Amino acid sequence: MTGTNRNAGTGTHAGTGTHAGTSAHAGTISRRTGLAATAAALVTGAATAPVATAAPDRSGSSRRGRALQRDVEALVATGASGVLAEVAGAHGRTTARAGVADLAAKGPVPWDAYYRIGSDTKTFTATVALQLVGEGRLKLTDTVERWLPGAVRGHGNDGRRITVANLLGQTSGLNDYITGDSGDFTPEGYRRTRFRSQTPQEQLAAALAAPPQWLPDAHDPAGERRWGYSNTNYVVAGLVIEAVTGHPWAQEVHERIIEPLDLRDTFTPGTSSYVPRPTATGYTYFPEETRPTETTLGFGGGADGCLISTTRDHGVFLRALLGGRLLRPAQLAAMRRTVPVRDWVPAEGVRYGLGIAWRPVAGRKDGIWFHGGTSLGCVSEGGVTPDGTTSVTSAAFTLRLDSEKAHETQARAARRLVERALGVA
């Protein structure tokens, strides 16, 4: 499904602007480097912020604009059909695009394209949970059993040994519900299941069908430092938020983050498989396939990865969060307490906090904060400076799973885009 092009041309621009959106949804993929096994479930059915007020300038004449333009073009050169990226902060907004919105129609990626941010949703969910902690309604040391009695049991899984901190920090040992037969991870398998949704309870049941990777330390579960990325952690976190508040997770995200920050182009799409226009067609190179398959449609879970947004809105959120406008100091400090991780993203020195990660960047002594999200047909990559002054957000509308080399080449190009923009911020 292609997007309506409301802004013709290519290059960079700076400025602001919002527009209303409609409902949509899609499939998420684990951020881990093991691709086929974690992605297979997508086809088997397992898974008021200050902004600059300058008028748009798409000339790309600034040094920042020229550098960003080079980097989006480099990302397209790795095989992405189209790319949109934005750097925003005290200097205003600089946006660049390259490639096409659709391989057949050939029009440019819309400047205000909607896209699935995938696991970047986890940072929103963690923020809501930490707001509840700041209000005294939830504790990071609360167990899953405290809020969801009996929900995490069986095959050695034990919600009495898993705390809210373990869920948000990916230290619970819970298996990822995204599992399945990688042999069915094909274009045909995708088409069969692209309208199939799952409830959080179904996702949790899939994760609990096998013994956990580990159980957190019985004497200090919240202090567990063993780390393993699992979308299930955020499925459970969403259920805990609902148990604490008595409201749907989507309502809490809307009323606590989306509405206060005026994120008019960010929403929770429910069980819809659609992305609204304007957007760009999403493509996936399935394993061992030499041609891309259009994968714009699909279900993307819930609290672990369902949000649809824009580069502008996502950047507003990141700057508000690290700028201290969404969390109290104690909770922001808790979010930024990290453990070392390996084999998650192709970068050195990565550490994971509560729903957000840190890594070193050349040119910045304090590094950057980031998460990232992957869906069939779209890769969201971004970052924000530790003081929240500058953010980078991007969407590449192609997912390369045809080989580890192709996937990692695209990932490195997206990472360079973010690091170069923030390294000189």
C-alpha positions in Angstrom: 0.0 0.0 0.0 1.6 3.3 -1.1 1.2 6.7 0.5 -0.3 9.8 -1.0 2.5 12.2 -1.8 1.6 15.6 -0.5 5.2 17.0 -0.7 6.9 16.4 -4.0 10.6 16.5 -4.5 13.7 15.2 -2.7 16.3 16.6 -0.4 16.1 18.1 3.1 13.9 20.6 5.0 13.5 22.2 8.4 10.4 23.3 10.2 7.3 22.0 12.0 3.8 20.8 11.2 1.2 18.3 12.3 -1.8 16.5 10.7 -4.5 14.1 12.0 -4.2 10.3 11.4 -6.4 7.2 11.3 -6.0 3.7 12.6 -3.5 0.9 11.6 -1.2 -1.9 12.8 1.7 -4.3 11.9 4.1 -7.1 12.8 7.1 -6.7 15.1 10.4 -8.5 15.0 12.9 -9.0 17.8 15.9 -6.6 17.8 18.2 -9.6 18.3 20.5 -10.5 15.5 19.1 -14.1 15.1 16.6 -13.2 12.3 14.7 -16.2 10.9 13.7 -17.9 14.1 12.5 -14.7 15.9 10.7 -13.4 12.8 9.0 -16.6 11.9 6.0 -16.0 14.2 4.9 -13.1 12.2 3.7 -15.5 9.5 2.7 -18.3 11.8 0.5 -16.1 13.9 2.6 -16.1 17.1 3.2 -12.3 17.4 3.3 19.6 24.7 6.8 19.8 23.6 8.7 22.8 22.4 9.5 22.6 18.7 11.2 25.0 16.3 8.9 27.5 14.6 11.0 28.1 11.5 9.2 27.7 8.1 10.1 24.6 6.1 13.4 24.8 4.2 14.0 21.9 1.9 17.1 23.3 0.2 19.4 21.2 2.2 21.9 24.1 2.2 23.1 23.7 5.8 26.0 21.6 6.8 23.7 19.4 8.9 21.2 19.1 6.0 23.9 18.1 3.5 25.3 15.5 6.0 21.9 14.0 6.7 21.1 13.8 3.0 24.4 11.9 2.4 23.5 9.5 5.1 19.9 8.8 3.9 21.3 8.2 0.5 23.9 5.8 1.9 21.1 3.9 3.6 19.2 3.6 0.4 22.4 2.3 -1.3 22.3 -0.7 1.1 19.0 -1.8 -0.6 16.3 0.1 1.2 13.5 1.3 -1.1 13.0 4.6 0.7 14.3 6.4 3.8 13.1 9.4 5.8 15.1 10.9 8.6 14.9 14.0 10.9 17.3 15.7 13.3 15.5 18.1 15.7 16.5 20.3 18.5 17.5 23.9 19.3 18.6 24.4 15.7 15.1 23.5 14.4 14.2 20.5 12.3 16.2 19.2 9.5 14.6 16.4 7.4 16.1 14.4 4.6 14.7 11.6 2.3 16.0 9.4 -0.4 14.7 6.5 -2.6 11.1 6.1 -3.5 7.8 5.6 -1.7 6.9 2.7 -3.9 9.1 0.7 -6.3 6.4 0.7 -9.0 5.0 4.3 -8.7 8.5 5.8 -8.0 7.2 8.9 -6.2 9.3 10.2 -3.2 8.7 9.2 0.4 6.2 11.8 1.9 7.8 14.2 4.3 5.2 13.4 6.9 5.0 9.7 6.3 3.4 7.5 9.0 5.3 4.3 9.9 5.4 1.6 12.4 8.0 2.3 15.1 8.0 -1.3 16.3 9.9 -1.9 19.5 10.4 1.8 20.0 7.0 1.4 21.5 8.7 -0.2 24.5 10.1 3.1 25.6 6.5 4.5 25.7 5.4 1.6 27.8 8.3 1.9 30.2 7.6 5.6 30.6 4.0 4.9 31.6 5.1 2.2 34.1 7.6 4.6 35.6 5.1 7.3 35.9 2.9 5.0 38.0 6.0 4.3 40.1 6.5 8.0 40.6 2.8 8.3 41.7 3.3 5.5 44.3 0.8 3.2 42.6 3.4 0.7 41.5 6.9 -0.4 42.7 9.8 -1.6 40.5 10.2 -4.4 43.1 6.6 -5.5 42.8 6.3 -9.0 41.4 4.2 -10.0 38.4 2.3 -12.3 40.8 1.4 -9.2 42.9 -0.6 -7.8 40.0 -1.3 -10.8 37.8 -1.9 -13.7 40.2 -1.2 -17.0 38.5 -0.6 -15.5 35.1 3.1 -16.5 34.8 3.2 -20.2 35.8 4.0 -23.5 34.2 7.1 -25.2 32.8 9.2 -23.6 35.5 8.0 -20.1 34.8 7.2 -18.3 38.1 5.8 -14.8 38.3 6.7 -14.7 42.0 10.4 -14.4 40.9 9.9 -11.7 38.3 9.5 -8.0 39.2 8.4 -5.0 37.2 12.1 -4.0 37.0 12.9 -7.3 35.4 10.2 -6.8 32.8 11.2 -3.3 31.8 14.9 -4.1 31.9 14.7 -7.4 29.9 16.2 -9.4 32.8 13.2 -11.7 33.6 14.4 -14.7 31.7 10.9 -15.1 30.0 11.0 -16.6 26.5 10.0 -14.5 23.6 6.5 -15.2 22.3 7.9 -14.6 18.8 8.9 -18.2 17.9 7.9 -20.6 15.3 9.0 -22.6 12.3 11.4 -20.5 10.3 10.7 -22.7 7.3 7.3 -21.0 7.0 8.8 -17.6 7.1 8.0 -16.9 3.4 6.1 -14.5 1.3 3.2 -17.0 1.1 3.2 -17.5 4.9 3.1 -13.7 5.4 0.1 -13.3 3.1 -1.8 -16.0 4.9 -1.4 -14.4 8.3 -1.1 -10.6 7.7 -4.6 -10.0 9.1 -4.3 -12.4 12.0 -4.1 -10.7 15.4 -3.3 -12.1 18.9 -4.4 -11.1 22.4 -1.8 -10.5 25.1 -3.0 -13.6 26.8 -2.3 -15.7 23.7 1.1 -14.2 23.3 1.9 -14.9 27.0 0.7 -18.5 26.6 3.0 -19.1 23.7 6.0 -17.8 25.8 5.1 -19.9 28.8 4.9 -23.2 26.7 8.6 -23.8 27.5 10.9 -23.4 30.5 12.3 -19.9 31.0 15.9 -18.9 30.0 16.5 -18.4 33.7 14.7 -17.3 36.9 15.8 -14.0 38.5 17.8 -14.3 41.8 15.3 -15.3 44.5 17.0 -13.1 47.1 17.1 -10.0 44.9 15.1 -10.5 41.7 15.0 -6.8 40.8 18.8 -6.7 40.9 19.1 -9.4 38.3 21.8 -8.6 35.6 21.4 -11.5 33.3 19.9 -10.0 30.1 17.8 -11.4 27.3 15.6 -9.5 24.9 12.0 -10.7 24.9 8.9 -9.0 23.6 7.0 -11.0 26.2 8.4 -8.8 28.9 6.5 -5.8 27.5 3.3 -7.8 26.8 3.3 -8.6 30.6 4.2 -4.9 31.4 1.2 -3.8 29.5 -1.0 -6.2 31.4 0.5 -4.9 34.7 -0.3 -1.3 33.7 -3.9 -2.3 33.0 -4.1 -4.1 36.4 -2.8 -1.1 38.3 -4.9 1.5 36.5 -8.0 -0.4 35.6 -7.7 1.1 32.1 -6.5 -0.3 28.7 -2.8 0.2 28.1 -3.6 2.2 25.0 -5.7 4.7 27.1 -2.8 5.2 29.5 -0.3 5.8 26.7 -2.7 8.3 25.1 -3.6 10.2 28.2 -0.1 10.3 29.7 2.1 10.8 26.7 0.4 11.3 23.3 -2.1 13.9 24.4 0.1 16.0 26.8 2.8 16.2 24.1 0.4 16.9 21.3 1.6 13.9 19.3 -1.2 14.2 16.8 0.3 11.7 14.5 1.0 8.9 17.0 -1.5 6.3 17.9 -2.2 2.8 19.0 -3.9 1.0 16.1 -5.6 -1.9 17.9 -6.0 -5.0 15.7 -6.0 -3.1 12.4 -3.3 -4.3 9.9 -3.3 -1.0 8.0 -1.0 2.1 8.0 -2.7 5.4 7.1 -1.7 7.7 4.3 0.6 9.4 3.7 3.1 6.5 4.0 5.5 4.5 1.9 5.2 0.9 0.8 7.0 -1.5 3.1 9.1 -4.3 1.6 10.7 -7.4 3.1 13.4 -9.5 1.6 12.5 -12.9 3.1 15.3 -15.5 3.7 16.9 -16.7 0.5 14.6 -14.5 -1.6 16.2 -12.3 -4.3 13.2 -10.0 -4.7 11.4 -7.9 -2.1 7.8 -8.7 -1.1 5.4 -5.9 -0.2 4.7 -6.3 3.5 2.9 -3.0 4.3 0.0 -4.9 6.1 0.3 -6.8 9.3 -0.4 -7.0 13.0 2.2 -5.6 15.4 1.3 -6.7 18.9 0.5 -4.2 21.6 2.5 -2.7 24.5 5.6 -4.4 23.0 5.5 -2.8 19.5 2.3 -1.6 18.0 2.7 2.2 17.8 2.5 4.1 14.5 4.1 7.6 14.4 6.1 10.0 12.4 9.7 11.2 12.6 8.5 14.5 14.0 6.3 13.0 16.8 8.9 10.3 17.7 11.5 13.0 18.1 9.3 15.2 20.3 8.8 12.2 22.6 12.4 11.3 22.9 13.4 14.9 23.7 10.6 15.3 26.2 11.6 12.0 27.9 15.4 12.6 28.3 14.7 16.3 28.9 12.9 15.3 32.1 9.4 16.4 31.1 7.7 13.0 31.4 9.3 11.4 34.5 10.3 12.6 37.9 14.1 12.7 38.5 14.1 9.5 40.5 12.2 7.6 37.9 14.3 9.0 35.0 17.4 8.0 36.9 16.0 4.4 37.3 15.3 4.3 33.6 18.9 5.1 32.9 20.4 2.5 35.2 21.8 -0.1 32.8 23.2 -3.6 32.4 25.6 -4.6 29.6 24.1 -6.5 26.6 25.5 -8.5 23.8 24.1 -9.8 20.5 21.2 -7.3 20.3 22.3 -4.6 17.9 25.6 -4.4 15.9 27.3 -1.9 18.1 29.9 -1.9 20.8 29.4 -0.9 24.4 25.6 -1.2 24.4 23.9 -1.1 27.8 20.1 -1.5 28.4 18.2 0.4 31.0 14.4 0.3 31.5 12.9 0.5 28.0 15.8 2.4 26.6 19.5 1.7 25.9 22.8 3.6 25.8 25.8 3.3 23.6 29.0 5.3 23.1 29.3 7.6 20.1 32.4 9.2 18.6 32.4 13.0 19.3 30.2 12.7 22.5 31.7 11.9 25.9 28.2 11.1 27.2 27.1 8.8 24.4 23.5 8.6 23.2 20.2 6.9 24.3 18.2 4.9 21.8 16.0 1.8 21.3 14.9 1.1 17.7 12.2 -1.1 16.3 11.8 -3.5 13.4 8.6 -4.5 11.7 8.0 -6.3 8.4 8.6 -3.6 5.9 10.0 -0.9 8.2 13.0 -0.3 10.4 12.8 2.5 12.9 16.2 3.8 14.1 16.8 6.8 16.3 18.6 8.3 19.2 18.6 11.3 21.6 21.3 13.2 23.5 21.4 12.5 27.3 20.1 16.0 28.0 17.2 15.7 25.6 18.2 18.6 23.5 18.6 16.9 20.2 17.0 13.8 18.6 17.4 11.8 15.5 14.5 9.6 14.1 14.4 7.6 10.9 12.4 5.1 9.0 13.7 2.7 6.3 10.9 1.1 4.4 12.7 -2.1 3.7 13.7 -5.0 5.9 16.5 -7.2 4.7 16.3 -10.7 5.9 17.7 -12.4 2.8 21.1 -12.7 4.5 22.8 -11.7 7.8 25.2 -9.7 5.7 22.5 -7.7 4.0 20.7 -7.1 7.3 23.8 -6.0 9.1 24.9 -3.7 6.3 21.6 -1.8 6.4 21.7 -1.7 10.2 25.2 -0.3 10.2 24.2 2.4 7.8 21.2 3.4 9.9 23.4 3.4 13.0 26.0 5.7 11.3 23.2 8.1 10.3 22.2 8.5 13.9 25.6 8.6 15.4 26.9 11.2 12.9 23.9 13.5 13.6 24.2 13.2 17.3 28.0 13.1 17.4 28.2 16.7 16.3 25.0 17.9 18.1 
